[in-house]
Amino acid sequence: MKDPMRLVERFCARHPNFGIPNLMRYIAIGSGIFWIVGLINPVLLSYMAFSPYAIFHGQIWRLVTFLLYPPNTGFLALIAVYFYYWIGTSLENAWGTGPFTVYFFSGAILTALFGILFYLVTGVSVSLTAEYIYLGMFFAFAVLFPDMEILLFFILPVKIKYLAILDAVFFVLSIFSNPFPLNLLPVVAMLNFLVFCGGELWRIVSFRHPKANTIHFRRESARIRREQQSKLFTHKCSVCGRTDVSNPELEFRYCSKCAGYHCFCQEHINNHIHFTE
């Protein structure tokens, strides 16, 4: 079975104009505007939340505006919006505009479909947010950049992978703490993460095997050739996602200090966090 992410990449390569460039910029700006609306008129903000009952009674805009609904009306909401803007932009740079657009909206569609089906089956109109969509983005970011560090509370340096493990614990607890079938929402909303990143996640787990430290150069070179043949570029920067096709003026090199084979452009070959796994 082919990797779904490869299929998406090939589709986007054949349709280079597919996708919404700087998607998270628009999402962040919209969330900021809704945050201000919530401060001024919370009642008006409630008309932007996801409500299957209201949707079936003509308020179709809720299918889109729930993606912009802020986490809360406090100051921390702005920090969360900026954090997810940074993560989304990093994913778009790593994957490309088309694949990231597919990833984001597939999570949104799965969430909306669950809410509508839940309403049709139970008659209960559940108010949903984009919480699990953004959590799926964070998990994808953690898979791509597990050793990147951020300042927790602007003080403590913590690697992304440890925060992802902590979020995964709360994710599992939410499944067991909510009543059935509402507890299926986290699983449904995160299906796109499993589809898009399941292969990469499995490779990370496999690399923890003791034999993974032994590199078979002939096998690795054959694997790299196969990957290059399936893509329309030869080199792709592991930080910014630029390729020798999108930016032919750049030079690309492999880092000898990173574990495995990781390519970087001339701007990031000496300015990146080394891969250790």
N, C-alpha and C positions, 0 to 999 in steps of 0.2 A: 504494500500500500504506500502510495507516495505521500510525502510530507505535505500537509495542507498549506503550510507556509510557503513551500516551494511553488505550489500551484498558484497561490495569490501573487507571488513575486513574478512569475512568468506572465500571468494575466496583465499585471501592471506594467511589465516591460513592453508588452505588445500594445498597451494603451497608455502612453506616457503622460497624457493629459488627465488621466483618471485621478480623482481624489481632490481634497480641499487643502491647498497649501496653508500652512500656519493655522491649522484647525483649532489647536488649543488656545491660540491667541484670541480667536473669536469667542470660544467657550469662556475664557477667563474674563474678557470684557463684559460678556453677557451676565456672568455670575456676579461681577462687581456691580453692574447696574441693578440687578435684582436685589442684591444686598442693600443697596441704598433705598430701593423701593420698600423693602421690608422694614427699614428704620422709619420711613415716613408713613407708610400705610400697610401694616401687616395684613389687613383684610384683602387689599389688592394683590399682595404677593400670593395669598392662598389660591387665587385664580390661576396661578401658574403651575401648581403642583399636579402630579399625576393622579387622576381620578377616573376610573373606567365609567362610573355612572355619569359624570359630567361629559366625558368624551362621547358616549352614546347619545347624549342629549345636545350635541352640536358643538361642544367646546373642543374642537379638534386640535387647537394649538397646544393643548396640554401634552400631546405626544412628543412635542419638541421642547417646550419650555421646561419640562421637568429635568432635562439635562442641565439647565442653567440654574436650577434651584439651589441657593447657597446652603451649606451645612447647618448654619445657624445665623443669628443676627449679631453675634458678638465679633470682637476684633479678631479672634482666632480663625474665623471663617476666611478672612482675607489671606492669612498665612497659609491655610489649607488650599485655597484657590491658587496662590502663587506656587506652592509645592507641586500641585498636580499639573500646572502649566509647565513647570520645569521638566517634570517627568515625561509629559506628553511630547514636548518639543524634542527631548532627547530620543524618545522612541521614533519619532518621525525622522530625525537625522540618521538614526541607525538603520531603520527599515526602508525609509522612503515614504513619500507622501501617500501614494496609493495604498500600500499595505497597512499603514497606520490608520488611514480613513476607514478601511474595511474592518480593522480590529475594533476601533471605537464604536462604530455604528452597529456592528454585529452584537456587541454587548448591549447596546441601547435597544435593539430590536428584540433580543431575547428577554430583556427585562420587561418591556412593554407587552410582549405576547403573554408572558406569565401573568402579569396583572390583569389583562383582559380575559384570559382563560379562567383565572381564579374567580373573577366576577361572574362569568357565564355559568360556571359550575356551582358556585356556592351562593351567588347573589350578594356577596359582600364586596363593597368597593374599597380596595386597599390603596392608601396613599403611598406611592413608591417614590424613591429618590434615586439619584445616580451613584449612590454610595458604593455599590458593588462593582459598578463599571470602572470607577476610579481605583478601587482596590485591585481589580484585574490589571489595570495599567501599572500599578505599583509592583505587583508580582512579576509582570513581564519585565519591568525595569530591573528588578532584583535578579532575574535570571540572566539578563544581558550584562549587568554590571554589579555582580555580587560583592566585590571588594571595594566599591566606591564608598567613601566616608562622607557623612553629613554631620553637622553640629546639632545634636539633640538639645532642645531648649537654648540653642545658640551658644552652648558651652561644651557639652560632652561629645567628643568624636565617636561616632558609632558606624559600623559598616552596615550597608544596606541589607545584606543577607540576614543579619541578626534581627533587624526590624521586621523583615519579611517573615521570619520564623515566628516572631511574637504575634504579628497580624494573622498568621495562619492558625495559631492557637485560638485566637478570638473568633476567627472564621468558623472553625469546627464547633466551638462552644455555641455560636449563634444557631447552628444547624440543630443541635440537641436541645437548646433552650426554648426555641419557638415551637408552637403547635403545628401539627401536620394539617394541611399541605403547605402552610406558609413557610415552613422551614426549608422547603425546596427552592425558594427564591435565590439564596446565595449560590446554590449549586448551578441552577439554570443560568444565572447572570454571569457565572464564571466559566461557562462552557467554552467561550471563545478563547479564554486563557489556556485551557487544556488542549484545545485544538491547535492553536497557534504556537504554543510554547512547550507542549508536552514532549516533543522530540528533543528539544534543547535541554529541558529539565532532566530527561532520562539520561542524556549524555553526561550532564554534570554529575548525576548520581553514579553513573558507570565509571567516571574518571576517579572516583574515590577508591576503586578497587586497587589493591597493592600493586598489581601488574601495570596499572595505568601510568606509572612513572617511567616505564620503559617505552621509548619511542621507536617504532619501526619506520625508518625513513622511507623505505621503498613503498610500504603500504600508505604512509601519510602522503607522499608525493602523488601516488595514484589517486588518493581521495581528493586531494586539492585539484588535480586535473579534471576529475569528474565534476566537481563543484563549479570549476571555471567554465566547463563546456555547457553546463545547464544555465549559466547566467550570461548576460550580455556584457560583462565587464571582467577584467582580469584581477584588478586590485580594488579593495574597498577598505576604507579607514574604519577601524573598530571603534573610534570615538565619535567622529562627525558623520560617518556614513557616506562621505563623498567617494566617488569612484574615478578610475582613469577614463571612463566614458563621459561622466557628467562634468569632470574637471580635468581635461587632458593636460593642462599646464602644470599640474601638481606632480611631485615625485612621491613614490610610495616605497616604504621599506618594511622589513620584518624586524621585530624587536627580539634580540637575543636573550633578554632578561625575563621575558614573559614565558610562562609555561605553555607549551604547545606552539602553534603557528598563528600569529596575530599580526595583521598588516596595519600600518599607520601612514597617514600622509605626512608631508614634510613639516606641517605645523604641529603635529601631535606625536611625532616619533620620540621627541625628548620631553614631551609634556603630557603624560598619561599615567594612570595607575596601572602597575604591572599586574598581569593576570598570574595568579598563583595556583590555579586549579584547572 
